[in-house]
Amino acid sequence: MMENAFRFFRGTCHLFYEDLAAAVDFPAGPYGWICGDLHLENFGSYRSDNDQVYFDLNDFDEAILAPVTWEAVRLVTSIFVGFESLGIEQRRAEKMAKLYLKSYAATLAAGKADYIEAAMAKGIISDFLTGVAKRKQRIILAKKANLRKRRVQIITDNPKHFKLKRATKEALAEHVTAWLKVDEHSPYNYKVVDGVFRLAGTGSVGLERYAFLLKSLNKTGYKYILLDMKEAVPSSLSRFVSIAQPEWQSEADRVISAQRRMQNRCPALLSTSVFRGKSFVMQEMQPSKDSIKFPLLRDRYRDMYAVIDSMAMLTASAQLRSSGQDGSATTDELKAFGLAEGWQEVVLDYAARYAQVVKENYELFMEDAQRDGMADEAEEIEKEGKAAV
């Protein structure tokens, strides 16, 4: 989070909603399913269970039933914070924020969920998805794993991979082996070859997360795949939402249930498991998962316009797709909200003002970090992290 204000914003979702819940006269709007931590880098590509590549919302760790405007205002705030961190002028951020809200409202008003896949994408997103779809599984696996016959294992000199202690590794391998045998969403006829602790995601630091290399016992199809196993914890929004939530079997069940409702198609192998009393989200590690690189769009206004417009459509589509489920607003209620007047200006004003709050909080955070020597401590932890795991 010391990198810049935008990274700080990404890592402090709980602060954002604590302040938003206390805001006076903020338009709540109807309740719907939201991913909870929507920002510019929580859209991306992934290969789905039908082997097609999609561009969509891709992080549901904080997913919850909440006012739909909460989702929109977090994304708009991320435009103001993110653009300033990239050195993009305020006037352009304001134009993109207005565009997002206008397109979001228009999609709700139309009442029809849409999606983006490689075959139907346009402009830079089309180029993005076409490039992703062409990536070969073998090439990506080669970057993350050593597949030589005598030493098949996940590469641990990757800065995000850490060796596991033998007892933990054996227990995890036994757990995943059992999951492979009984879970209906697990890959058929694979075995565990290797496993590592995986560090990924600004908001996931401190959670247990593992990557496993699986080998097919069949003679056809991909010989190896990578499995991601990520701990699920309660949504940081849960303290601030008053509406009753469904009774989930586990936190992982909450995450994937919301994801299945909101995404057009889900990633391959999406499922859950429980290891040592903690629930985990299981899915194929996404070798094709990427997010749009906004620094490259700084001087490409037309491309930036198309991306923001698509993000707005996808946000509204996710809410329409999941409408009328476990307390969420119906499609007609969302349509009426999309047509309503006045709320867009309030959301825009709140996001612009709160972007300054994020900047001030980040500056305080950096002052504390420098005073307490957090930068040196972080460097030391990184050096000793592998032994600790």
KOLKE-190925 format. One record per residue (C-alpha): residue number from 1; x, y, z. Coordinates in steps of 0.001 Angstrom, whole numbers, m for minus. Example, Ala and Ser with C-alpha at 12.3 -4.5 7.8 and 13.67 -1.06 7.14 Angstrom:
@tilum: 1 | x: 12300 | y: m4500 | z: 7800
@tilum: 2 | x: 13670 | y: m1060 | z: 7140
This chain:
@tilum: 1 | x: 0 | y: 0 | z: 0
@tilum: 2 | x: 3018 | y: 2298 | z: 199
@tilum: 3 | x: 3312 | y: 2319 | z: m3601
@tilum: 4 | x: 761 | y: 5068 | z: m4234
@tilum: 5 | x: m2651 | y: 6370 | z: m3145
@tilum: 6 | x: m4481 | y: 4058 | z: m5540
@tilum: 7 | x: m2824 | y: 951 | z: m4084
@tilum: 8 | x: m3657 | y: 2300 | z: m618
@tilum: 9 | x: m7296 | y: 2740 | z: m1717
@tilum: 10 | x: m7380 | y: m863 | z: m2942
@tilum: 11 | x: m6086 | y: m2153 | z: 385
@tilum: 12 | x: m8429 | y: m158 | z: 2652
@tilum: 13 | x: m11875 | y: m1216 | z: 1480
@tilum: 14 | x: m13113 | y: m1314 | z: 5081
@tilum: 15 | x: m12254 | y: 2363 | z: 5664
@tilum: 16 | x: m14127 | y: 3379 | z: 2535
@tilum: 17 | x: m17348 | y: 1672 | z: 3594
@tilum: 18 | x: m17084 | y: 2765 | z: 7212
@tilum: 19 | x: m17157 | y: 6361 | z: 5987
@tilum: 20 | x: m19776 | y: 5704 | z: 3311
@tilum: 21 | x: m22158 | y: 4046 | z: 5790
@tilum: 22 | x: m21947 | y: 7172 | z: 7971
@tilum: 23 | x: m22503 | y: 9585 | z: 5088
@tilum: 24 | x: m25619 | y: 11738 | z: 5356
@tilum: 25 | x: m28060 | y: 12033 | z: 2413
@tilum: 26 | x: m26157 | y: 9564 | z: 230
@tilum: 27 | x: m28572 | y: 7872 | z: m2225
@tilum: 28 | x: m28736 | y: 4225 | z: m1152
@tilum: 29 | x: m30780 | y: 3060 | z: m4113
@tilum: 30 | x: m32231 | y: m443 | z: m4301
@tilum: 31 | x: m30423 | y: m3411 | z: m2797
@tilum: 32 | x: m28548 | y: m5734 | z: m5113
@tilum: 33 | x: m25621 | y: m8121 | z: m5280
@tilum: 34 | x: m22321 | y: m6246 | z: m5435
@tilum: 35 | x: m18736 | y: m7494 | z: m5545
@tilum: 36 | x: m17983 | y: m4929 | z: m2810
@tilum: 37 | x: m14473 | y: m3933 | z: m3853
@tilum: 38 | x: m14997 | y: m2651 | z: m7354
@tilum: 39 | x: m12193 | y: m530 | z: m8789
@tilum: 40 | x: m10416 | y: m67 | z: m12102
@tilum: 41 | x: m8200 | y: m3123 | z: m11641
@tilum: 42 | x: m10957 | y: m5512 | z: m10543
@tilum: 43 | x: m12054 | y: m6015 | z: m14118
@tilum: 44 | x: m10057 | y: m8428 | z: m16192
@tilum: 45 | x: m9911 | y: m11384 | z: m18506
@tilum: 46 | x: m10215 | y: m15024 | z: m17524
@tilum: 47 | x: m10807 | y: m18364 | z: m19167
@tilum: 48 | x: m14227 | y: m19697 | z: m18217
@tilum: 49 | x: m15639 | y: m23149 | z: m17714
@tilum: 50 | x: m16647 | y: m23240 | z: m21407
@tilum: 51 | x: m13021 | y: m22559 | z: m22435
@tilum: 52 | x: m13835 | y: m19085 | z: m23755
@tilum: 53 | x: m12104 | y: m15887 | z: m22638
@tilum: 54 | x: m14278 | y: m13170 | z: m21074
@tilum: 55 | x: m13731 | y: m9648 | z: m19769
@tilum: 56 | x: m15752 | y: m9050 | z: m16608
@tilum: 57 | x: m15729 | y: m8263 | z: m12887
@tilum: 58 | x: m13246 | y: m10704 | z: m11390
@tilum: 59 | x: m12961 | y: m10243 | z: m7611
@tilum: 60 | x: m15796 | y: m11263 | z: m5276
@tilum: 61 | x: m14050 | y: m11632 | z: m1912
@tilum: 62 | x: m16143 | y: m8793 | z: m427
@tilum: 63 | x: m19378 | y: m9724 | z: m2227
@tilum: 64 | x: m22573 | y: m8974 | z: m342
@tilum: 65 | x: m26186 | y: m7817 | z: m682
@tilum: 66 | x: m26004 | y: m4022 | z: m335
@tilum: 67 | x: m27187 | y: m765 | z: m1944
@tilum: 68 | x: m26226 | y: m840 | z: m5620
@tilum: 69 | x: m24928 | y: 2729 | z: m5415
@tilum: 70 | x: m22184 | y: 1530 | z: m3061
@tilum: 71 | x: m20680 | y: m422 | z: m5943
@tilum: 72 | x: m20922 | y: 2491 | z: m8336
@tilum: 73 | x: m19455 | y: 5095 | z: m5968
@tilum: 74 | x: m16438 | y: 2925 | z: m5137
@tilum: 75 | x: m15644 | y: 2506 | z: m8820
@tilum: 76 | x: m16082 | y: 6230 | z: m9503
@tilum: 77 | x: m13849 | y: 7059 | z: m6533
@tilum: 78 | x: m11238 | y: 4707 | z: m7985
@tilum: 79 | x: m11318 | y: 6720 | z: m11214
@tilum: 80 | x: m10475 | y: 9943 | z: m9367
@tilum: 81 | x: m7812 | y: 8301 | z: m7153
@tilum: 82 | x: m6348 | y: 6114 | z: m9897
@tilum: 83 | x: m6124 | y: 8812 | z: m12541
@tilum: 84 | x: m4354 | y: 11198 | z: m10167
@tilum: 85 | x: m1850 | y: 8457 | z: m9262
@tilum: 86 | x: m1192 | y: 8016 | z: m13001
@tilum: 87 | x: m739 | y: 11735 | z: m13547
@tilum: 88 | x: m3926 | y: 12088 | z: m15607
@tilum: 89 | x: m5539 | y: 15496 | z: m15226
@tilum: 90 | x: m8600 | y: 16047 | z: m13038
@tilum: 91 | x: m10842 | y: 17184 | z: m15893
@tilum: 92 | x: m10362 | y: 13893 | z: m17709
@tilum: 93 | x: m11079 | y: 11935 | z: m14542
@tilum: 94 | x: m14314 | y: 13892 | z: m14114
@tilum: 95 | x: m15347 | y: 13196 | z: m17721
@tilum: 96 | x: m14680 | y: 9477 | z: m17311
@tilum: 97 | x: m16570 | y: 9410 | z: m13999
@tilum: 98 | x: m19611 | y: 11060 | z: m15614
@tilum: 99 | x: m19403 | y: 8646 | z: m18524
@tilum: 100 | x: m19337 | y: 5680 | z: m16170
@tilum: 101 | x: m22429 | y: 6815 | z: m14260
@tilum: 102 | x: m24310 | y: 7659 | z: m17451
@tilum: 103 | x: m23576 | y: 4269 | z: m19050
@tilum: 104 | x: m24255 | y: 2410 | z: m15795
@tilum: 105 | x: m27668 | y: 4087 | z: m15440
@tilum: 106 | x: m28511 | y: 3497 | z: m19120
@tilum: 107 | x: m27764 | y: m230 | z: m18850
@tilum: 108 | x: m29940 | y: m519 | z: m15738
@tilum: 109 | x: m32728 | y: 1403 | z: m17481
@tilum: 110 | x: m32587 | y: m956 | z: m20459
@tilum: 111 | x: m33053 | y: m3903 | z: m18095
@tilum: 112 | x: m30924 | y: m6309 | z: m20144
@tilum: 113 | x: m27661 | y: m7819 | z: m18927
@tilum: 114 | x: m24832 | y: m7987 | z: m21462
@tilum: 115 | x: m21331 | y: m9446 | z: m21519
@tilum: 116 | x: m18011 | y: m9218 | z: m23346
@tilum: 117 | x: m16201 | y: m12147 | z: m24935
@tilum: 118 | x: m13403 | y: m12163 | z: m27496
@tilum: 119 | x: m15695 | y: m12691 | z: m30506
@tilum: 120 | x: m17891 | y: m9674 | z: m29753
@tilum: 121 | x: m15437 | y: m7251 | z: m28130
@tilum: 122 | x: m14477 | y: m4015 | z: m29866
@tilum: 123 | x: m11500 | y: m1673 | z: m29845
@tilum: 124 | x: m8755 | y: m2133 | z: m27304
@tilum: 125 | x: m10726 | y: m4740 | z: m25324
@tilum: 126 | x: m10989 | y: m6824 | z: m28507
@tilum: 127 | x: m7219 | y: m6569 | z: m28995
@tilum: 128 | x: m6737 | y: m7393 | z: m25324
@tilum: 129 | x: m8933 | y: m10505 | z: m25334
@tilum: 130 | x: m7651 | y: m11725 | z: m28697
@tilum: 131 | x: m4097 | y: m11597 | z: m27382
@tilum: 132 | x: m5081 | y: m13364 | z: m24188
@tilum: 133 | x: m6952 | y: m16112 | z: m26050
@tilum: 134 | x: m3881 | y: m16889 | z: m28158
@tilum: 135 | x: m1679 | y: m17568 | z: m25162
@tilum: 136 | x: m761 | y: m21201 | z: m24923
@tilum: 137 | x: m1234 | y: m23014 | z: m21633
@tilum: 138 | x: 2173 | y: m24650 | z: m21980
@tilum: 139 | x: 3984 | y: m21320 | z: m22273
@tilum: 140 | x: 2311 | y: m19919 | z: m19159
@tilum: 141 | x: 2862 | y: m23119 | z: m17200
@tilum: 142 | x: 6534 | y: m22995 | z: m18150
@tilum: 143 | x: 6808 | y: m19577 | z: m16473
@tilum: 144 | x: 5340 | y: m20863 | z: m13203
@tilum: 145 | x: 6547 | y: m24455 | z: m13067
@tilum: 146 | x: 9506 | y: m26623 | z: m13925
@tilum: 147 | x: 8048 | y: m29429 | z: m16028
@tilum: 148 | x: 11178 | y: m31464 | z: m16640
@tilum: 149 | x: 10472 | y: m35146 | z: m16011
@tilum: 150 | x: 13019 | y: m35554 | z: m13238
@tilum: 151 | x: 12008 | y: m32424 | z: m11363
@tilum: 152 | x: 8374 | y: m31442 | z: m11918
@tilum: 153 | x: 7515 | y: m28655 | z: m9466
@tilum: 154 | x: 6258 | y: m25101 | z: m9098
@tilum: 155 | x: 9055 | y: m22542 | z: m9411
@tilum: 156 | x: 9805 | y: m21040 | z: m5996
@tilum: 157 | x: 12158 | y: m18276 | z: m7093
@tilum: 158 | x: 9008 | y: m16501 | z: m8264
@tilum: 159 | x: 8565 | y: m13574 | z: m5795
@tilum: 160 | x: 4960 | y: m14639 | z: m5178
@tilum: 161 | x: 5744 | y: m18298 | z: m4422
@tilum: 162 | x: 7068 | y: m19561 | z: m1099
@tilum: 163 | x: 8095 | y: m23061 | z: m82
@tilum: 164 | x: 5909 | y: m24869 | z: 2432
@tilum: 165 | x: 7102 | y: m26797 | z: 5449
@tilum: 166 | x: 6947 | y: m30516 | z: 4794
@tilum: 167 | x: 4149 | y: m31328 | z: 7263
@tilum: 168 | x: 1936 | y: m28528 | z: 5930
@tilum: 169 | x: 2646 | y: m29475 | z: 2338
@tilum: 170 | x: 1773 | y: m33121 | z: 2964
@tilum: 171 | x: m1462 | y: m32186 | z: 4755
@tilum: 172 | x: m2484 | y: m29858 | z: 1928
@tilum: 173 | x: m1677 | y: m32453 | z: m730
@tilum: 174 | x: m3826 | y: m34991 | z: 1113
@tilum: 175 | x: m6648 | y: m32445 | z: 1373
@tilum: 176 | x: m6558 | y: m31526 | z: m2335
@tilum: 177 | x: m6344 | y: m35192 | z: m3314
@tilum: 178 | x: m9540 | y: m35863 | z: m1365
@tilum: 179 | x: m11183 | y: m32781 | z: m2933
@tilum: 180 | x: m10289 | y: m34015 | z: m6419
@tilum: 181 | x: m12056 | y: m37299 | z: m5743
@tilum: 182 | x: m15346 | y: m35988 | z: m4402
@tilum: 183 | x: m15995 | y: m32430 | z: m5619
@tilum: 184 | x: m18208 | y: m32255 | z: m8698
@tilum: 185 | x: m16391 | y: m29152 | z: m10001
@tilum: 186 | x: m12857 | y: m30552 | z: m9627
@tilum: 187 | x: m10900 | y: m31737 | z: m12693
@tilum: 188 | x: m11349 | y: m35400 | z: m13495
@tilum: 189 | x: m8474 | y: m37836 | z: m13043
@tilum: 190 | x: m5710 | y: m35489 | z: m11841
@tilum: 191 | x: m3203 | y: m35862 | z: m9035
@tilum: 192 | x: m1231 | y: m33368 | z: m6931
@tilum: 193 | x: 2389 | y: m32972 | z: m7998
@tilum: 194 | x: 3525 | y: m29934 | z: m6004
@tilum: 195 | x: 2250 | y: m27057 | z: m3880
@tilum: 196 | x: 3454 | y: m23659 | z: m2659
@tilum: 197 | x: 2241 | y: m20762 | z: m545
@tilum: 198 | x: 1094 | y: m18006 | z: m2903
@tilum: 199 | x: 1188 | y: m14274 | z: m2202
@tilum: 200 | x: m1168 | y: m12367 | z: m4490
@tilum: 201 | x: m3631 | y: m9489 | z: m4235
@tilum: 202 | x: m3336 | y: m6251 | z: m2261
@tilum: 203 | x: m6416 | y: m7049 | z: m201
@tilum: 204 | x: m5385 | y: m10687 | z: 324
@tilum: 205 | x: m2160 | y: m10129 | z: 2230
@tilum: 206 | x: m2370 | y: m12036 | z: 5512
@tilum: 207 | x: m4729 | y: m14703 | z: 4185
@tilum: 208 | x: m3784 | y: m18277 | z: 3461
@tilum: 209 | x: m3404 | y: m18879 | z: m259
@tilum: 210 | x: m1861 | y: m21814 | z: m2071
@tilum: 211 | x: m1077 | y: m22912 | z: m5612
@tilum: 212 | x: m966 | y: m26545 | z: m6677
@tilum: 213 | x: 430 | y: m28175 | z: m9771
@tilum: 214 | x: m1877 | y: m30974 | z: m10907
@tilum: 215 | x: m937 | y: m33660 | z: m13393
@tilum: 216 | x: m3437 | y: m35431 | z: m15610
@tilum: 217 | x: m3534 | y: m39214 | z: m15464
@tilum: 218 | x: m5166 | y: m39292 | z: m18909
@tilum: 219 | x: m3242 | y: m39469 | z: m22145
@tilum: 220 | x: m5321 | y: m36749 | z: m23813
@tilum: 221 | x: m5897 | y: m33095 | z: m22951
@tilum: 222 | x: m3641 | y: m30738 | z: m20963
@tilum: 223 | x: m1059 | y: m32666 | z: m19017
@tilum: 224 | x: m763 | y: m30103 | z: m16226
@tilum: 225 | x: m2989 | y: m27419 | z: m14708
@tilum: 226 | x: m2511 | y: m24984 | z: m11831
@tilum: 227 | x: m5056 | y: m24842 | z: m9007
@tilum: 228 | x: m5559 | y: m21782 | z: m6794
@tilum: 229 | x: m6775 | y: m22281 | z: m3194
@tilum: 230 | x: m7606 | y: m19023 | z: m1413
@tilum: 231 | x: m8901 | y: m18501 | z: 2121
@tilum: 232 | x: m12252 | y: m16741 | z: 2369
@tilum: 233 | x: m13058 | y: m14455 | z: 5308
@tilum: 234 | x: m16150 | y: m12349 | z: 6125
@tilum: 235 | x: m16836 | y: m9388 | z: 3865
@tilum: 236 | x: m15525 | y: m6134 | z: 5306
@tilum: 237 | x: m18885 | y: m4589 | z: 4359
@tilum: 238 | x: m20880 | y: m6902 | z: 6633
@tilum: 239 | x: m20615 | y: m4520 | z: 9631
@tilum: 240 | x: m22212 | y: m1708 | z: 7659
@tilum: 241 | x: m25108 | y: m3472 | z: 5920
@tilum: 242 | x: m28421 | y: m3695 | z: 7772
@tilum: 243 | x: m30376 | y: m5909 | z: 5371
@tilum: 244 | x: m30505 | y: m9632 | z: 6216
@tilum: 245 | x: m28032 | y: m11792 | z: 4313
@tilum: 246 | x: m28525 | y: m15410 | z: 3209
@tilum: 247 | x: m27251 | y: m18107 | z: 5556
@tilum: 248 | x: m24205 | y: m19326 | z: 3685
@tilum: 249 | x: m22564 | y: m22681 | z: 4381
@tilum: 250 | x: m19228 | y: m20862 | z: 4607
@tilum: 251 | x: m17552 | y: m17609 | z: 3580
@tilum: 252 | x: m16216 | y: m19362 | z: 481
@tilum: 253 | x: m19780 | y: m20367 | z: m371
@tilum: 254 | x: m20787 | y: m16680 | z: m126
@tilum: 255 | x: m17991 | y: m15662 | z: m2500
@tilum: 256 | x: m18661 | y: m18204 | z: m5247
@tilum: 257 | x: m22453 | y: m17957 | z: m4925
@tilum: 258 | x: m22304 | y: m14211 | z: m5591
@tilum: 259 | x: m19788 | y: m14781 | z: m8377
@tilum: 260 | x: m22022 | y: m17326 | z: m10102
@tilum: 261 | x: m24946 | y: m14940 | z: m9901
@tilum: 262 | x: m23090 | y: m11886 | z: m11167
@tilum: 263 | x: m20707 | y: m13157 | z: m13850
@tilum: 264 | x: m21954 | y: m14233 | z: m17274
@tilum: 265 | x: m19678 | y: m17300 | z: m17140
@tilum: 266 | x: m17468 | y: m18351 | z: m14241
@tilum: 267 | x: m13809 | y: m19433 | z: m14222
@tilum: 268 | x: m13019 | y: m23120 | z: m14579
@tilum: 269 | x: m13118 | y: m25416 | z: m11512
@tilum: 270 | x: m14825 | y: m22807 | z: m9292
@tilum: 271 | x: m15713 | y: m24530 | z: m6020
@tilum: 272 | x: m15044 | y: m24532 | z: m2258
@tilum: 273 | x: m13349 | y: m26661 | z: 377
@tilum: 274 | x: m12630 | y: m26571 | z: 4109
@tilum: 275 | x: m9097 | y: m27124 | z: 5415
@tilum: 276 | x: m8307 | y: m27078 | z: 9138
@tilum: 277 | x: m11525 | y: m25245 | z: 9919
@tilum: 278 | x: m11049 | y: m22508 | z: 7309
@tilum: 279 | x: m13053 | y: m22230 | z: 4103
@tilum: 280 | x: m11293 | y: m21777 | z: 765
@tilum: 281 | x: m12267 | y: m20812 | z: m2759
@tilum: 282 | x: m10909 | y: m23301 | z: m5282
@tilum: 283 | x: m10468 | y: m22457 | z: m8957
@tilum: 284 | x: m8082 | y: m22977 | z: m11805
@tilum: 285 | x: m5276 | y: m20448 | z: m11564
@tilum: 286 | x: m5995 | y: m18026 | z: m14339
@tilum: 287 | x: m3022 | y: m17876 | z: m16709
@tilum: 288 | x: m5038 | y: m15578 | z: m18952
@tilum: 289 | x: m6276 | y: m13281 | z: m16180
@tilum: 290 | x: m5207 | y: m9699 | z: m16810
@tilum: 291 | x: m6420 | y: m6206 | z: m16125
@tilum: 292 | x: m6358 | y: m3214 | z: m18455
@tilum: 293 | x: m3130 | y: m1250 | z: m18077
@tilum: 294 | x: m4388 | y: 2292 | z: m17693
@tilum: 295 | x: m912 | y: 3904 | z: m17865
@tilum: 296 | x: m825 | y: 2784 | z: m21499
@tilum: 297 | x: m4133 | y: 4566 | z: m22153
@tilum: 298 | x: m3080 | y: 7903 | z: m20698
@tilum: 299 | x: m2917 | y: 9572 | z: m24131
@tilum: 300 | x: m5463 | y: 7350 | z: m25878
@tilum: 301 | x: m8731 | y: 9075 | z: m25007
@tilum: 302 | x: m10949 | y: 7067 | z: m27351
@tilum: 303 | x: m9674 | y: 3749 | z: m26002
@tilum: 304 | x: m10033 | y: 4961 | z: m22421
@tilum: 305 | x: m13613 | y: 6047 | z: m23179
@tilum: 306 | x: m14451 | y: 2579 | z: m24555
@tilum: 307 | x: m12972 | y: 798 | z: m21525
@tilum: 308 | x: m14832 | y: 2920 | z: m18957
@tilum: 309 | x: m18049 | y: 2582 | z: m20947
@tilum: 310 | x: m17631 | y: m1222 | z: m20947
@tilum: 311 | x: m16899 | y: m1316 | z: m17223
@tilum: 312 | x: m20129 | y: 590 | z: m16539
@tilum: 313 | x: m22123 | y: m1821 | z: m18700
@tilum: 314 | x: m20593 | y: m4830 | z: m16934
@tilum: 315 | x: m21308 | y: m3393 | z: m13454
@tilum: 316 | x: m24964 | y: m2850 | z: m14252
@tilum: 317 | x: m25225 | y: m6184 | z: m16066
@tilum: 318 | x: m23934 | y: m8050 | z: m13021
@tilum: 319 | x: m26641 | y: m6422 | z: m10898
@tilum: 320 | x: m29352 | y: m7154 | z: m13468
@tilum: 321 | x: m28188 | y: m10745 | z: m13866
@tilum: 322 | x: m28447 | y: m11319 | z: m10108
@tilum: 323 | x: m31697 | y: m9410 | z: m9611
@tilum: 324 | x: m34589 | y: m10877 | z: m7633
@tilum: 325 | x: m32402 | y: m13326 | z: m5692
@tilum: 326 | x: m32365 | y: m13582 | z: m1874
@tilum: 327 | x: m33566 | y: m10034 | z: m1283
@tilum: 328 | x: m32006 | y: m8235 | z: m4246
@tilum: 329 | x: m34131 | y: m5752 | z: m6198
@tilum: 330 | x: m36119 | y: m6982 | z: m9164
@tilum: 331 | x: m35232 | y: m6047 | z: m12730
@tilum: 332 | x: m38121 | y: m3574 | z: m12824
@tilum: 333 | x: m36843 | y: m1890 | z: m9654
@tilum: 334 | x: m33352 | y: m1588 | z: m11124
@tilum: 335 | x: m34797 | y: m217 | z: m14363
@tilum: 336 | x: m36731 | y: 2424 | z: m12434
@tilum: 337 | x: m33606 | y: 3407 | z: m10519
@tilum: 338 | x: m31621 | y: 3711 | z: m13747
@tilum: 339 | x: m34257 | y: 6150 | z: m15051
@tilum: 340 | x: m34446 | y: 8170 | z: m11818
@tilum: 341 | x: m32892 | y: 11634 | z: m11695
@tilum: 342 | x: m30599 | y: 13304 | z: m9190
@tilum: 343 | x: m28607 | y: 10405 | z: m7756
@tilum: 344 | x: m25806 | y: 10499 | z: m10349
@tilum: 345 | x: m24766 | y: 14024 | z: m9354
@tilum: 346 | x: m24708 | y: 13095 | z: m5664
@tilum: 347 | x: m22588 | y: 9988 | z: m6324
@tilum: 348 | x: m20189 | y: 11985 | z: m8494
@tilum: 349 | x: m19795 | y: 14723 | z: m5878
@tilum: 350 | x: m19230 | y: 12232 | z: m3052
@tilum: 351 | x: m16612 | y: 10309 | z: m5056
@tilum: 352 | x: m14695 | y: 13466 | z: m5987
@tilum: 353 | x: m14642 | y: 14652 | z: m2377
@tilum: 354 | x: m13774 | y: 11247 | z: m978
@tilum: 355 | x: m10825 | y: 10941 | z: m3360
@tilum: 356 | x: m9268 | y: 13797 | z: m1386
@tilum: 357 | x: m9944 | y: 11919 | z: 1863
@tilum: 358 | x: m8102 | y: 8910 | z: 415
@tilum: 359 | x: m5179 | y: 11152 | z: m502
@tilum: 360 | x: m5041 | y: 12619 | z: 3018
@tilum: 361 | x: m5277 | y: 9162 | z: 4613
@tilum: 362 | x: m2512 | y: 7899 | z: 2364
@tilum: 363 | x: m257 | y: 10787 | z: 3350
@tilum: 364 | x: m873 | y: 10025 | z: 7044
@tilum: 365 | x: m194 | y: 6361 | z: 6388
@tilum: 366 | x: 3114 | y: 7194 | z: 4699
@tilum: 367 | x: 4140 | y: 9483 | z: 7573
@tilum: 368 | x: 3491 | y: 6683 | z: 10059
@tilum: 369 | x: 5241 | y: 4152 | z: 7831
@tilum: 370 | x: 8361 | y: 6279 | z: 7533
@tilum: 371 | x: 8397 | y: 7114 | z: 11234
@tilum: 372 | x: 7993 | y: 3484 | z: 12246
@tilum: 373 | x: 10452 | y: 2185 | z: 9675
@tilum: 374 | x: 7837 | y: 75 | z: 7909
@tilum: 375 | x: 9679 | y: 251 | z: 4613
@tilum: 376 | x: 12803 | y: m1338 | z: 6103
@tilum: 377 | x: 10672 | y: m3850 | z: 7979
@tilum: 378 | x: 8804 | y: m4818 | z: 4822
@tilum: 379 | x: 12086 | y: m5401 | z: 3015
@tilum: 380 | x: 13322 | y: m7578 | z: 5861
@tilum: 381 | x: 10083 | y: m9580 | z: 5944
@tilum: 382 | x: 10394 | y: m10192 | z: 2215
@tilum: 383 | x: 13908 | y: m11576 | z: 2680
@tilum: 384 | x: 12880 | y: m13875 | z: 5514
@tilum: 385 | x: 9400 | y: m14742 | z: 4247
@tilum: 386 | x: 10242 | y: m18038 | z: 2586
@tilum: 387 | x: 11729 | y: m19484 | z: 5748
@tilum: 388 | x: 8723 | y: m18292 | z: 7761
@tilum: 389 | x: 6269 | y: m20050 | z: 5456
